[in-house]
Amino acid sequence: MQRRISKTENELARHRVLVVGGGFGGLQAVRKLGDAAVDVTLVDRQNFHLFQPLAYQVATGALSAAEIATPLRAVLKRQANARVVLAEVTGFDLERRQVVLDHLPNGRRGVTLDYDTLVVAGGSQYSYFGHDDWRANAPELKSLAGALDIRNRILTAFEAAEVEQDEELRRSWLTFVVVGGGPTGVEMAGQIAELAREGLRGDFRAVDTHAARVLLVETADRLLTGFPPSLSRKGERALEQLGVTPFVGQTVVDVGPASVAIRSAKGEVEHVAARTVIWAAGVAASPLAAALAAAAGSRVDRAGRLTVTTALTLPDHQEVFALGDMVSVEDSDGAIVPLPGLAPVAMQEGRYVARVIRNRLRGRVTPPFKYVDKGNLATIGRSKAVADVKGIHLSGFPAWLTWLVVHLFYLIGFQNRLLVLTRWTFSFVTRGRGARLINRSGSSAN
């Protein structure tokens, strides 16, 4: 075990900041410390930053994996005070100020890293509401591996329908169920419908892809509950125009390899024959939240989130920050400050944490964190989207154009921006999709 060197032992020692997680929040914290007098170590179990808002486009063949995933070392190549460690964090020792790492690329396990300041940005994962056995039949869209798995399943379903002789079985292969009517579910359902009606048109001989059914199941009484009701209605109409069937106010109660059980508001259960199910409902915090809570002697809420102060620190460990989807923020009165689980929240929190660290080194005080809501965006299909930007409600082409500009702006790397813009332009003109590869090996591919 390495001995920690403090400033009293060596005046030249620099403040060590350890950041766990290379997602939106963690990466923002690292980059904003670029010119600070600190040494930053970023630890992540994967070597790339995933632009998760576009994962559904990889899942439907509109973009390739490399266009929305940027190597972390490339992002931080010119940041001299930052290094990247590829490993999985499995434990925290807050008293010794150490983090335990496993699964290092050289095979080592149980390695410890010392820190002076710790930033944990573990993100979130989809929750199957206690039915983890559904995961095998309904992959999630939070990860690159999940997006590639979904792409394989969607494209394989059309291939299976092409060679299936039984009409009933063919209909089940051509039925796609998306669970969750938030932005991810709406975007996913719209993209599958467009793929079936436009992207694959004329590619098959025995099957009419236009006959594909896309069902979008949402437990709430409307889709896009984070948007004003008027935009929810417009979004639902746009989906119906694409051929998507919304099941609003209904709940999935079972997911099997060949069917989905959907319960209506009246309690009636319908069994839908469907071979492809995509899960986009319910979010739970990363397991890192529970590990950090256990190390601090605190608890997590029902969604697995850790409670932090308005400075985004643990109450009894001001040197430990936690941010993003894995935390709930508690104000001085003990009330939970509601924050949506969105990338802009994590990014603002990451920038705030970097500012706090810099101010502490200068002996300055930082005001409590306050999230600035810049609005909500959701794309539905070709030239179809809804947007709520600072109280301004947009739909149709203006909202779609706004969505395009915002996503290109936040996508990391000039090369990726150029590639994505080129791909979108080509797809818009030709109505085609160029990344329609089925990878049977299951390894990452374009």
N, C-alpha and C positions, 0 to 999 in steps of 0.2 A: 504494500500500500504506500502510495506516495505521501510524503510529508508536506503539509500545506505551508507555503511561504507567505508570511504576512508582511505588511509594509513596515512594521517595526523591526523585522529581521533584515529586510532588504528594501531600502528606499526606492530602488529602481523597479520593484515589482509592480506590475500593472493589474488593475482591477479585472478579475476574470468573470465574464458573463457566459453562462451556459444556457443555450436556447434549445428546447426540446420540441421538435416539430417544424418542418419546412413548408407548412401551408401558408395561407394568406397572412395570418397574424404573426406567426413566428418569423417568416421571411421579412416582413415589414420591420420588425424589431431589429433584426440583424442589419438590414441595409441602412436604417436610420442611425445606427451606431458606427457607421463607416468612418467618420472622422473624429470619433471620440477617443479618449486616452484609455481604451479598454482592449482586452483580448477576448474575442467572441468565438465560441465553439458552437456550431449548429449540429445537433444530432437528429438523424431521421433514419427510419428503417428502410426507406427507399431513396434512391439517389436523384430523384427528380421532384420538381414542384408541379403539381397537377392543377390546371385551370379547370376546376371541377364544374363550373357553370356550363361548360361546353362538352361535358362527358357524354351527354345524350346524343350529340352529333357524331361522336365516334361510334356509339352503339347503333346508329342507323346508317352508317357508311358515308355520312356527309363530310367528315374529316378523318384523318388518320391520327393514330395515337401520338406520334411525334410532334404533331402540330399544336397540341394542347399541353404537352409535357416538356418541361425544360430542365436539363441537368442542373442540380444545385451548384455544382462546382463551376459551371459555366456562368451562372448568375452572379456568383461571388468571386469570379476570377480576378477582378481588378480591386477587390477589397482586401488590402494587405493585412488588416487586423482580424480577419475572419478565416476560420478553417471549418471543414465539413468532416464529420465522422459518420460512417454508415454503420448503424447498429440499432438495436431495439432496447429501449429503456424499460427495465423490469422492476426497478425499486428506487426508493429515495431514503437517504439518511439525513434528515434536516438538521440534526444536532452536529454532525460532523461536516455538514455541507458537502455531501457527496451524492452522486447519482450512479446507480448500478446499471451496467450495460451487458446485454447478451447478444448472441448471434452476430458477432463481428465477422467481417469477410475472411479473416485469417483463421476462423474457427474458435477463437477464444470466447470464454463466457465468464460472467462474474467480474468483469473489469470495472473499476471505479474511476469516476472523473470528479475532481474537486471544482468548486465554484465559490465565488464571492456573492454573485447574484444569479438566481435561477429564474428562468422564464419558461413556463410549461404551456404549450399551445398544441394540445393533442387532438383537437377537433372533435368530431362526432361520428357516429355510425347509425345506420338505420335500425330501428327497433321492430321486432316481429311480435311485439306484445305478448311475450311469453311463449310463442310458438316458433322456436328456433328451428324446428324440424321443417318448417316451410321454406327455409332459406335455400335448400337444394333445388326446389321447384320454382322459386321466385327470386332470382338474383337481384342484388341492389345496384344502385347507380352512383355510389359514393366514391368508388375507386376506379382506377384504370383497368384493373383486372375484371371488375364487375362490368364495365362498359364493353370490353372485348368479349366477355362471356355472353352478354346480351346480344351483341352483334352476331356472334356465331349462331345463337338460338333463333334469332329472327330470320336470318338468311337460310338457315337449315330448314326452317319451317316451310318456306316457299319451295325449297328443293324437294322436301318430302311430299308436299301437295302435288308437285309436278308428276311424281311417279306413283302416287296413291290411286288405286282403282276404285276403292270404296268411297262413295260420295259423302257418307256421314263422317268418316275418318278424315276425308279431305277438308271438310268444313272445320273440323277441330284443329287441323294444322293451320288453317287460315283465320283462326280466331285468336286475337291478342288481347290480353287483359292487363291493364295498367292500374295498380292499386295506389291511390293517393292523388287528390285533386289539387295539390299545391303547384307552384311554378314548374317543378321538375316533372311531375306527372302530366301536367297539361302539355308541356313542351315535348315530352316523350310520345304521348299519344298522337299529337299533331304530326310529328315526324314519321311515325310508323304509317299513318294514313297517307301522307304524301309519298312515302317510299312505295307503298302498294299501288297508288293510283297514278303516280308519275314516274318515279325513279326506276321502277321495274317494268313499266309498260312496254310490251312487245318483246321482253326478254325470254318469256316462257311460251311453250307451244301448247301444252295440254291443260294448263290452268290459267284462269283469268284472275290476275292479281287484284283487279279492281273489286272483286267479290270479297276481299278480306274484310273481316269485322274487327273493329278496334273498340274495346269497352273501357271506359274510364270510371273507376269506382271511387266514390268519396263519401265518407261517413257523415260529414257536415251537410247542412241544408243547401250549400252552394259551393261551386268551385272557387279557387283562388280567394280563400277567406281573408288573406292579408291585404286584399285590394278592396276599394269601395264596391258596394253591391252593383252599381251601374256598370263598372268594368267587368265584374264577374259575369254578368249577363251577356255582355258583348263577347267576352272570351268563350262562353259556352256556345253562343250562336256561331261563332267562327269555327269552333271545333265541329259542330254539327254539319256545317257546310263542307268540311273536309271529309265527312263520313264517319266521324267519331260518335259513339253513343255514350253520353254521360249517364252513369248510374248514381245520381245524387241522393243523399240521405240513405244510402245502403252500405252494408258492411260485409267484408270478406270474412267468413267464419271457417273456411278450410281451403287449403291449397294442396292438390295432389298432382301427380305427374301428367294427368290427362284431363283434369277438370278442376273447376273452382266453384266453391259454394258461396253464394251471395245472399245475405239476409236483408229483406226489405224493412222499412220502418214499421210495417205491420207485423213483422215477425215471420213472414213467409220466407222459406229458403229455396232458392233456385240453383240447380246444379248446371253450370255452363261447361260444355265440352271445349276445352282450350288447352293447347300444348305449350303455349308460351305465355308466361306471367312475369311481369316486371314490378318490383316492389319499390315504391317511392312514398311510403307513408310511415310517419312516426320516426322521431329522431331520439337517440340516446347518446349520452356523452361517451367519449373515449374511456376505455378502462383505466387510462392514466389518471383520470379524475379520482377514481376510487383509491388507487394506489397512493396518490398524493394526500388524500383525505386521511387514509389510514396512518400515514407517516406523521401527519400533523395532529392526530387524535381527534379529528372531526368527522362529520358524516356527509353523505351525499343525498340529494333529493330523489324523488321517484324516477326521474329521468337520468339519474346518475351524475348530476351536475354538482360541482363543488362550489361552495359559497365563498366569495371574496369581498373585500372592502371596495369602496369607491375609488381607491388607489390601485385596484386590481391585485392586491396582495393578500396573502393569508393573514388572518387576524393576529396570530401570535408569531408570525415570521415575516417581518416587513421586507426581508431580502428575497422572498419567494413571490413571484408574480405568476398568475394563471389567467388565461384569456381565451376568447373564442367560444365555440359551442359547448365546451366542457364546463363552463362556469355560470353561476347566477351572481349578480351584483347586489349587495345589500347596503342600503344607505345607513346613515348614523342613527336613524329612528328604528332600524330593524326591518324596514320594509324592503321587499325585493323589487329592484328596478327592472321592469320588463324590457328585454332586448331581443330582437329577432335573431334567429340563427342564420345570419347571412354573411357573405364574404365582406361587405363593407363594414360590418360591425367589427369583425376580427381585424381588419386592416387598420381601422381607427384605433382599436385597442393596442395593436402592435406599435403603432407610431407613438401612442401615449406612453407606453411602457418605456420605450427608448428615451423619450423626453424626461421621464421621471429619473431614470438612471443617470442621464447626463446632469440633470439639476442636482441630484444628490452629491455627485462628485464635485460640484461647484458650491455646495452648501446652500442651495436654493430650495424653496418649497414649491411644489406643483399643486395646482388646484385639483379637485376631484375629477374623475373622468366623466365626460358627458358625451353621449352619442348624438351625432348630427344626422338626422334621417334625411337622406337625399332622394328617397323614393323607392318605388318597386317597378320591376320590369319583368315581363314574361312574353316570350315569343310563342306563337301558335302554329305558324306555317309560313309559307311563301307570302311576303308582304302583309302578314297578319300578326299583330301583337297588341298588348295592352301595356300602358305605362301610367304610373301615378308619380309624378315628379313635382315635389313641393306643392301639392294641392292641384296641380294642373293635370287633367285627365286626358290621355291620348289613346287612340285605338287605330287599328288599320295600318296603313303605310307609314304615317308620321311616327307612330309608336315603334314600328319595326325598324325604321331608320335610326331612331334614338337608341334602341337596343343594340343595333349593329355597331354604332359609333362607340357606345360605352364599353362594350365587350372588347372591341379592338384596342381601346385605350388601355384597359387594365391587363390585357394579355401580355405576358412577359416576353421580351425579346423581339427585336426588329424583324428578324428573319421569320419568326412565327407569325407576326402580324401580317407580313407580306404574303406568306404562304396561305394563311387563312383567308385574307382578302381575295387573293387570286382564286382560291377554291370556291369561295362563296360567289364570286362574280361568274365563274364558269358554270356553277350549278344553277344560278339564277337564269342565265341565258339558255342553257341546254336542258334544264330540269333534270339533270343527271346527278349521280353520286359515284365518285371514283374510288372510294375505299371500301368496296364490297367484297372483302376477302373472308373466307371461312377458314379459320385456323384450327384444325382438329387436334393439334398437339397441345393447345391451351397455353402456349408461351406467348409472350408479348410480340406483336407484329404490327405492321402498318394497317 
